[in-house]
Amino acid sequence: MRRLTALLLASSLPFAATAQDAASEATRTAQAEIAGRLPLDDPRDEANVMRGKLAEIPGGVITDKNGKTVWDRRPYTFLNAKEAPDTVNPSLWRQARLDAVHGLFEVVPGKIWQVRGYDISVMTIIRGKSGWIIVDPLLSEEAAAASWKLFADTVEAKSGKLPIRAVIFSHSHSDHFGGVGGIVTPEQVKAQKIRIIAPHGFSEEATSENVLAGGAMGRRALYMFGAILPPGEKGQVDTGLGPKLSSGTVGYMEPTETVSEKGGTLTIDGLAFDFLDAGSTEAPSEFVFYIPAYKALHTTEVVTHTLHNVLTLRGAQVRDALHWSKVIDAMLLKWGGTAEVAMASHHWPTWGAGEVSSLLANQRDAYRYVHDRTLFLANRGATLHELADQTAEAPVQGRDFATRGYYGTLNHDMKAVYQRYFGWWDGNPANFNPLPPEQSAPKYVALAGGADKLLAAGRDALKAGDYRWAAELLNKLVFAQPDNKDARAALASAYDQMGYQAESGAWRNYYLAGAASLRGNAVDAATGNGQSRSFVSAIPTAVFFDALATRFDATKGSAVKGTFQFVLPDNKETVAVVVGGGVEFPRYGVTDPAPTATVTIDRKILDEAMMGRAQFPALIQSGAIKIDGDRMAFLSWFALHPPADPRFNVVVP
């Protein structure tokens, strides 16, 4: 059995690698237009980014215990240039340069520090009465350990070594808890009574979000985060939310306590924290908090220095933009005018009571604009793709860089709101059940008068700078003739220019990764983060069996019928898997009275198999797995769960 969180591998295409295009005249014009209408020289963000810097990791290089690099900022020295090249949107260039600043920063003198620039996320350290309170220990254990060492070598070296009293997980996304093992061990938590504090619902959400759909999400994440692109002026420059993802080990630690949906005050190491629930905004399980003694507001990922995703390009459940705006307004009502600094789980802080209030008000208005304009137009008949094109950016986006679409965009956030209310269909019966692209593409080619004419039309659109139309035309030809090198090259050119023009780091990465795949330039084996035993062991057994059911080959197994009883003695858990009619239904906590076969396996052994460290045949032979009843029926059924190849195509059939 392959582990659920498989390595993310990019496609290896049988075409000779070719060079990317230069920025076209149309792209240079578009870059000049946005540079001309935005105050790119506004110095306030740069001043805030550099404020309080104390130290940095030389070169921004972090390695694991075996010397493998998990973080390296040296290839990004091209961002030292203040002026954007023609191949990068100048607004995104500004954001990337701000995100590129790395080191340890003092936020509130002697009280709060942040380590930034060593992952996509930010780690915050707060001084309690007798020790340290850590907020969001990054994505990977290696990055978190290096960040903590930087803090200890810089701050503790002067003030004296203090114990860690608590760790706060602000929300259920792994880039905010996965590095906890690099800060504390489970043994330390138990022996030193370290508090692990998280929002309600954290345990369920933290380990399950990417399990059921993890293969497809992971594949798309390669494109969204630019993991298959080299850094450079024509490659990956930033994600918009932060520099990039670290590539170390993702772990997990079970919270010792959670904050309820009612929020409220907790005293943590002698320091009062006022919590406000923010679940179902950026994450299903999330909170923000205020520290009255320091007049410091932690906005988590509800408010950052970008318009966020209402639906992330890698895939997720659609978020609630209306509720998101209301949570921000609740923050403004509760702490606006009082908070003197706002810091988040990404980007840099904002100082000054007036500035903090403006940040909150502007972010609130941006999400409300996304929501209300979508429904304003939808209720007048605009459909998924029409409404975004009919909407100018929100007025606030022209004056506040923190609301611009560096990660989420007005365009795809409005489409997400539409999807939340109306689903995937625009209401037009012609679009209810269209032909799949691989079937319709040859018909479009024939309608155009053949491949040569369609290719010529696509090239004409390229010359005219009409890149969206060029991509639409040429994508039909590539899906009809995947081996057509000229079509692939022309489509890649369209993606190049759209990527260069994109203000969103996620859009840029997706377009340029698509172009790289078409040219055969994608990295052959771009690996994702490895999950530690602590993370895999934390996946609820019920979720694991639900995920197993998604791998059941219903076509080959349509005639299979039976009940396979799983017993996990070490966890005292049982799961009865009922199979019939091409459906596999796990019943967690049920013991069937007459199963076809009973499989006894410790959960810790199951974890080994999930992580790819052990194989079922060997485990059966060794006795680690015991099968009673119809052994062959079980083995035949289990063989109907082939692993999905994570290298599936994205931009070609």
WOCORRA-V73148 format. One record per pair of residues at least 4 apart in sequence whose C-alpha atoms are under 6 Angstrom apart, sorted by the first residue. I is the first residue (numbers start at 1). J is the second residue. Records with the same first field share a line. If there is no record, write none. Layout:
I->J ; J
This chain:
1->609
2->610 ; 612
3->610 ; 611 ; 612
7->527 ; 528
8->527 ; 528
9->525 ; 526 ; 647
10->524 ; 525 ; 647
11->647
12->524
13->520
15->520
17->519 ; 520 ; 521
18->519
23->27 ; 86 ; 87
26->465
28->86
31->89
32->36
47->51
49->348
52->105 ; 106
53->104 ; 105
54->104 ; 105
55->103 ; 104
56->103 ; 104
59->74
60->72 ; 73
61->71 ; 72
62->69 ; 70 ; 71
63->67 ; 68 ; 69 ; 70
64->68 ; 142
70->246 ; 247 ; 248
71->246
79->97
84->90 ; 93
87->234 ; 500
88->500
89->501 ; 503
92->503
96->238
99->242 ; 243
102->116 ; 117
103->115 ; 116
104->114 ; 115
105->113 ; 114
106->113
107->112 ; 113
108->112
111->126 ; 127
112->125 ; 126
113->124 ; 125
114->123 ; 124
115->123
116->122
119->245 ; 246
120->242 ; 243 ; 244 ; 245
121->138 ; 345 ; 346
122->345 ; 346
123->135 ; 136 ; 137
124->134 ; 135
125->133 ; 134
126->132 ; 133
127->132
128->132 ; 269 ; 271
129->269 ; 270
131->162 ; 163 ; 164 ; 165
132->164 ; 165
133->165 ; 166 ; 167
134->167
135->167 ; 168
136->169 ; 176 ; 177
137->144 ; 176 ; 177 ; 179 ; 180
138->144 ; 175 ; 176 ; 177 ; 179
139->174 ; 175 ; 176 ; 178 ; 179
140->178 ; 179 ; 248 ; 249 ; 250
141->145 ; 179 ; 181 ; 182 ; 249
142->248
144->179 ; 182
145->182 ; 183
149->153
151->155
152->156
153->157
156->160 ; 161
165->194
166->194 ; 195 ; 196
167->196
168->196 ; 197 ; 198
169->177 ; 198
170->286 ; 287
171->285 ; 286
172->202 ; 205 ; 206 ; 285
174->178
178->250 ; 251 ; 252
181->185
188->192
189->193 ; 194
195->256
196->255 ; 256
197->255 ; 257 ; 258
198->258
199->258 ; 259 ; 285 ; 286
200->258 ; 259 ; 260
201->285
202->206 ; 285
205->209
207->539
210->214
212->547
214->218
215->646
217->221 ; 314 ; 315
220->314
221->225 ; 314
222->226 ; 227
223->510 ; 513
224->506 ; 509 ; 510
225->239
226->236 ; 509
228->522 ; 523
229->235 ; 236
230->235
231->235 ; 236 ; 237
232->236
238->243 ; 505
239->243 ; 244 ; 505 ; 506
240->406 ; 407 ; 505
241->407
247->529
248->529
249->529 ; 530 ; 531
250->531 ; 532
251->532 ; 534 ; 535
252->534 ; 535
261->277
263->275 ; 276 ; 277
264->274 ; 275
265->273 ; 274
266->272 ; 273
267->271 ; 272
273->290 ; 291
274->289 ; 290
275->288 ; 289
276->287 ; 288
277->287
278->286 ; 287
279->284 ; 285 ; 286
280->284
281->319 ; 320 ; 324
282->302
288->298 ; 299 ; 300
289->298
290->296 ; 297
291->295 ; 296
295->339 ; 340
296->339 ; 341
297->342
298->342 ; 343 ; 344
299->303 ; 344
300->344 ; 345
301->345
305->402
306->402 ; 403 ; 404 ; 406
307->403 ; 404 ; 405 ; 408
308->407 ; 408
309->408
310->319 ; 413
311->318 ; 416
321->367 ; 371
325->364 ; 367 ; 368
328->364
330->334
331->335
332->336
335->339
336->357
337->353
339->353
340->351 ; 352 ; 353
341->350 ; 351
342->349 ; 350
343->349
358->362
365->369
368->372
369->373
370->414
372->376
374->378 ; 414
375->379
377->382
378->382
382->386 ; 387
383->387 ; 426
384->415
388->411
397->403 ; 404
405->409 ; 504
406->503 ; 504 ; 505
407->504 ; 505 ; 506
409->413
410->414
418->422
419->423 ; 424
435->440
437->441
438->479
441->476 ; 479 ; 480
442->480
445->450 ; 451
446->450
448->454
451->455
458->470 ; 473 ; 474
461->466 ; 470
462->466 ; 467 ; 470
467->471 ; 494
470->474
471->475 ; 491 ; 494
474->491
477->481
478->482 ; 487
479->653
488->518
492->515
495->499 ; 511 ; 515
496->512
499->508 ; 511 ; 512
502->508
509->513
516->521 ; 522
517->521 ; 522
531->535
533->537
542->588
549->584
551->641
552->640 ; 641
553->557 ; 640
554->558 ; 582
557->582
558->581 ; 582
560->580
561->579 ; 580
562->579 ; 596
563->577 ; 578 ; 579 ; 595 ; 596
564->576 ; 577 ; 595 ; 596 ; 597 ; 598
565->576 ; 595 ; 598 ; 599
566->574 ; 575 ; 598 ; 599 ; 600
567->574 ; 600
568->572 ; 573 ; 601 ; 602 ; 603
569->602
570->602
574->589 ; 590
575->587 ; 588 ; 589 ; 590
576->586 ; 587 ; 590
577->585 ; 586
578->584 ; 585
579->583 ; 584
596->630
597->628 ; 629 ; 630
598->627 ; 628
599->626 ; 627
600->625 ; 626
601->625
608->613 ; 614
609->613 ; 614 ; 615
619->624 ; 625
620->624 ; 625
632->636
634->638
